[in-house]
């Protein structure tokens, strides 16, 4: 890395500062030279993992060149109560100078770097039009170019010419298809370095609280010691014997070269710990820096994080998702969530993939920490079908050029045809599906739909039974027909409520007491409950298999548990749920096919499902690849298009338990960060059209822009079933949320 010039025109001599400190003399402010040098060093260090150190360092040197402007220095003086007659309260922007200089100096290559430089505060911009036309890069490169003519800017750039040299070598073959992703990773290095150095100067106490995690090697030693202890004390059952064999196979596979791995194990086979065993062994052998465990539902992420904490320690697992319990949050974990610098991260599919296509600096700063990592995608069959192509493309790019190893973990392995070779860790010789077969599935003989009254009558014949349905409306309709004591579980209940209900279900089952539960599919993935009988509304084959995983999970029954599939009164809502139902129906109607609970059936099912699903792959190629040769990317438009969860709903704060007091604090104090973190446990998703009616009725009140809460003294939230969305009824499409 070239050293910054300290000759004539240096920062000290020009009196250029990057950051000020309130009520402190200028001598204690951070000079622009020091900030630029330190950001360059940090960004270069972050980019070493993908061979782009010199490129990231260059961005660090150049990103704040605009702070040399007289207008910006006058702004700093004015903000600190110092007289500066040059200050006119306008025109002190600084991020465009580096972008304009790079474009003028290096042409097309400089135009590429300009995305990172111009957006290092506001986010990666679009080239033109898009989400924010007034902030489009091509507009800024024209309108802000005049700032390069300011004498102070010219002096600064001349003084630092030695550091502002274009690197000679590219990190790997850059093409029209991977340029945008490389820029996004460089941007991540730059903004994280900028945040960290600014924090170090402005708030040393906060900066000191970062890090301090145990090394991955030390965590691995602790993990395997705990795992050995667990296996020694576990009951000597056939299921536990198979689980031990699965873990041993994963550890053997960890020796294989990095890339894509699949872990296909029936539900209840211990995938979580086996996948982590692979990840630790693989990371230590190949020098991977962290393990990222990705889970589809926030409703089950807490359970997985708790399991890992039991093996690694409370302080060694970063849990990052919207419903994280603030009572478990420490300053260290809060800071690590900003950039994922912890050795073990547990997060959601939404957080992971939306970050890969995000444009905001706050969401992108973590991305560089995915390089040289092991990423476990749990329940990979739940990747959104309509976004499958861009999801797979991002995974391929991370594996090919950023040293990321992926583990695709599920009981129902999808066929992801666009991925390179994916090596299965489980050999046919293990006969897992045969040895772990604990259930018998019964499908309806005809396509005749049953009434909820008939299903309720059938469920009441069993003392312990789980029934899984497709929508919140279905869950409520069936629940209302069940006798007292039946448990309702759906996304109509806030996160705090759901956690308590799941804990109650586990405790009741452990005592062997009678229990009937009506749930949406949120119970399917990773919720460790064990019923002797499970009913499942007709749906996608993968979901049926996941529901079956809640039946005779530990193999304690003398006979296979019963999984009864039935046709509910109405077909699934339009979209992915209906595609899944049709794909299962087609497979069921096929004369020559394997049994639907056999592993060979799932590739056939997913082939039909993917054929039905319409992806946005072509749109992302247009926004991020098609015109890459001209350096014309639409980063913000792509980020807006890539929404894993349908954004047609809004979150409403509910007065469940502590939610009542927290909402009143919000009314008095406003949306403080710590308070909003606590309130995330007390939110329910409500369709926008329904929300309008609730606001008009006074049942919900607006506490600020985009901030809604259940009104005081309203009784719409029930201890039994959560937020009552069905007083006047919704269309079936409005109740897809599980």
PyMOL commands that set and color helices and strands:
alter all, ss='L'
color gray80, all
select helices_A, chain A and resi 11-14+26-28+32-50+53-62+65-68+70-79+95-118+133-135+137-143+145-149+151-159+179-202+204-208+216-233+238-253+271-286+298-312+314-316+326-328+331-339+349-356+361-364+367-370+380-382+385-401+428-430+432-435+452-459+472-479+495-510+521-523+541-548+576-589+599-612+617-624+628-630+635-641+659-669+673-682+688-697+732-735
alter helices_A, ss='H'
color red, helices_A
select strands_A, chain A and resi 17-19+30-31+260-264+290-295+318-320+344-348+373-378+405-410+422-424+439-442+464-468+487-489+515-519+533-537+561-566+649-653+683-687+700-704+707-710+717-718+722-723
alter strands_A, ss='S'
color yellow, strands_A
deselect
rebuild
show_as cartoon
